[in-house]
């Protein structure tokens, strides 16, 4: 918190997307003003969450990440970050990871969050489409309640089309569904997803990061 080092290495972030949006990235955003450079290590396509930072992708599998901030041990996260810095010959730096956010005292008393509304870089024309996120990911653990049943996803899309509504589905191509007859807007590129949501008439889905 009181360091004078010029560079911050944040991550690797290996937890759920929703916790990255509502937690991790907002702390990194607050740190951004204090460092000459901020290097963020996260899943591919997450650059819109860290504008003004240098964003790097890791290869951790989201299906085995676990819930919340993830199940990867803090020691493994720290070693990954140190290897990352050594490989890029970064000598004077601080490390920030989810290990700093495991208690509410850290989040409320030691660090601060800085949120902003994430919009597209350029204005997008209205599409008037209904934007669905049908979460569908088989993760290690017992919580499958936020996944959509495929038959119900198809049924709600059929009902929308019967009423003349245009539909587009968003989310990760491997971790979300796009029922037949729907426009497939799924992508790893969060910048594209932000544009689709911003242009849409309504966004709907289960409790998930995009929502």
C-alpha positions in Angstrom: 0.0 0.0 0.0 2.9 2.4 0.7 5.3 1.0 -1.8 7.4 3.3 -4.1 8.1 0.6 -6.7 7.3 1.7 -10.3 5.6 -1.5 -11.6 2.6 -3.6 -10.4 2.1 -7.2 -11.5 -1.6 -8.1 -10.9 -2.7 -11.7 -11.1 -2.9 -14.2 -12.5 -6.6 -14.0 -12.0 -8.0 -17.5 -12.1 -11.5 -17.2 -10.6 -15.0 -16.5 -11.8 -15.8 -13.8 -14.3 -18.4 -12.1 -12.1 -15.9 -11.8 -9.2 -13.3 -10.4 -11.5 -15.8 -7.7 -12.6 -17.2 -6.8 -9.2 -14.0 -7.4 -7.2 -10.5 -7.9 -8.6 -10.5 -5.5 -11.6 -11.9 -2.6 -9.5 -8.9 -2.8 -7.1 -6.5 -3.0 -10.0 -8.2 0.1 -11.5 -7.6 2.0 -8.2 -3.9 1.0 -8.2 -3.4 2.1 -11.8 -2.8 5.7 -11.0 0.0 4.9 -8.5 2.3 2.9 -10.8 4.2 3.7 -14.0 3.1 0.4 -15.4 0.5 -2.2 -14.4 0.8 -5.7 -15.9 -2.4 -7.7 -15.5 -2.5 -11.5 -16.1 -6.0 -12.9 -16.8 -8.1 -14.9 -19.2 -7.9 -14.0 -22.9 -10.1 -11.2 -24.2 -10.5 -9.3 -20.9 -8.7 -6.1 -22.0 -11.8 -3.8 -21.6 -11.6 -4.4 -17.8 -8.1 -3.0 -17.6 -7.8 -0.1 -20.0 -4.6 1.7 -19.3 -2.8 -1.5 -18.2 -0.8 -4.0 -20.1 -2.9 -7.1 -20.3 -1.5 -10.6 -20.7 -3.3 -13.9 -21.1 -2.8 -17.1 -19.2 -3.9 -20.7 -20.0 -5.7 -21.7 -16.9 -8.9 -23.7 -17.6 -12.0 -21.9 -16.5 -13.8 -25.2 -15.9 -11.3 -26.2 -13.2 -11.0 -22.7 -11.7 -13.5 -23.2 -9.0 -16.0 -20.6 -7.6 -15.4 -17.1 -6.2 -11.8 -16.1 -6.6 -10.9 -19.7 -7.6 -9.2 -22.7 -6.1 -5.6 -22.2 -7.2 -3.3 -22.0 -4.2 -1.9 -18.5 -3.3 1.6 -20.0 -3.4 1.1 -21.1 -7.0 -0.3 -17.7 -8.0 2.7 -15.9 -6.5 5.2 -18.2 -8.1 3.5 -17.7 -11.5 3.7 -13.9 -11.1 7.3 -14.1 -10.1 8.2 -16.3 -13.1 6.3 -13.8 -15.3 8.3 -10.9 -14.0 11.6 -12.8 -14.3 10.9 -13.7 -17.9 10.3 -10.1 -18.8 13.3 -8.8 -16.8 11.0 -6.8 -14.5 13.1 -6.2 -11.4 11.4 -3.6 -9.2 7.7 -4.5 -8.8 4.9 -5.2 -6.4 2.6 -8.2 -6.6 -1.2 -8.0 -6.2 -3.4 -11.0 -6.4 -6.7 -12.4 -5.0 -4.7 -13.5 -1.9 -5.0 -9.9 -0.8 -8.8 -10.0 -1.0 -9.7 -13.2 1.0 -11.1 -11.2 3.9 -13.5 -8.3 4.1 -11.0 -6.4 6.3 -8.5 -6.3 3.4 -11.3 -5.2 1.0 -12.8 -2.5 3.3 -9.9 -1.2 5.3 -6.7 -1.7 3.4 -7.5 -1.4 -0.3 -10.0 0.7 -2.2 -12.2 -0.1 -5.3 -12.8 2.1 -8.2 -15.6 1.1 -10.5 -16.6 2.6 -13.9 -19.3 1.8 -16.4 -17.7 -0.3 -19.1 -18.9 0.8 -22.5 -17.8 0.3 -26.1 -14.8 2.4 -27.3 -17.0 3.8 -30.1 -20.7 4.5 -30.2 -22.7 1.5 -31.5 -26.1 1.9 -33.3 -29.1 0.4 -31.5 -29.9 -3.1 -32.7 -33.2 -3.6 -30.8 -32.2 -7.2 -30.2 -32.9 -9.3 -27.1 -29.5 -10.3 -25.7 -29.4 -13.7 -23.9 -26.6 -15.2 -21.9 -27.3 -18.9 -21.4 -24.6 -20.0 -19.0 -23.5 -23.6 -19.5 -20.3 -24.7 -17.9 -19.5 -28.0 -16.1 -17.3 -26.9 -13.2 -15.7 -28.8 -10.4 -18.0 -28.4 -7.4 -21.7 -28.9 -6.6 -23.1 -25.5 -7.7 -24.8 -26.1 -11.1 -27.8 -23.9 -10.3 -26.7 -21.0 -12.6 -26.6 -23.1 -15.7 -29.6 -23.0 -18.1 -31.4 -26.1 -19.1 -31.0 -26.5 -22.9 -34.6 -27.3 -23.5 -35.8 -24.2 -21.6 -33.2 -22.0 -23.4 -34.6 -23.2 -26.7 -38.2 -22.7 -25.6 -37.7 -19.1 -24.5 -36.0 -18.3 -27.8 -38.8 -19.9 -29.8 -41.3 -17.8 -27.9 -39.4 -14.7 -28.6 -39.2 -15.4 -32.3 -42.9 -16.2 -32.4 -43.5 -12.6 -31.2 -41.2 -11.2 -33.9 -38.2 -10.4 -31.6 -34.7 -10.6 -32.8 -32.3 -12.6 -30.6 -28.6 -12.7 -30.1 -26.7 -15.0 -27.6 -23.5 -13.9 -25.9 -20.9 -15.5 -23.6 -17.9 -17.7 -24.0 -18.2 -20.1 -27.0 -17.3 -23.1 -24.8 -19.1 -22.1 -21.7 -22.5 -20.8 -22.9 -25.3 -22.0 -25.3 -26.7 -20.6 -28.5 -30.0 -22.4 -29.3 -30.9 -23.1 -32.9 -32.4 -20.2 -34.8 -30.5 -17.6 -32.7 -27.8 -15.2 -33.9 -24.5 -16.5 -32.3 -22.7 -13.5 -30.7 -20.5 -15.7 -28.4 -16.9 -14.8 -28.3 -13.8 -14.7 -26.0 -13.4 -11.0 -26.9 -15.1 -9.0 -24.2 -14.9 -5.8 -26.3 -17.3 -7.4 -28.8 -19.6 -8.6 -26.1 -19.8 -5.1 -24.6 -20.8 -3.7 -28.0 -23.6 -6.3 -28.4 -24.9 -5.6 -24.9 -24.8 -1.8 -25.4 -26.7 -2.0 -28.7 -29.3 -4.4 -27.4 -32.9 -3.7 -26.3 -32.7 -6.0 -23.3 -30.2 -8.3 -21.7 -31.4 -11.4 -19.9 -30.0 -14.6 -18.3 -29.1 -16.2 -15.1 -26.8 -14.9 -12.4 -23.5 -14.6 -14.3 -20.6 -12.2 -15.2 -22.2 -10.7 -18.4 -25.4 -9.9 -16.6 
